[in-house]
């Protein structure tokens, strides 16, 4: 029997293989029970260009808990602003095997509204 985590990581591997084949910058999202994290990673996969999470002091001051849709929207806006400041506007969305729903979807939509294209 394959565990829930192994199944998610298998889905993530398939997505990352396709993104690396396309040679595009990716917006990677990780969701835990308490927080949400986002990174913009260059096409080689070895350099983080921008990152944001609910652990940052600026974000923690705005939200009560890091596990809410509102917190995910703030993180999405912040990572998009940081990426655009670095000159990155086109990315591929890497949801890390998580379902495109709830916090992951809120982060993606907030990043799109802030100017990232994917």
Helices and strands as residue ranges (DSSP letters): H 4-22, E 26-31, E 36-41, E 48-53, H 57-60, H 69-85, E 92-94, H 103-113
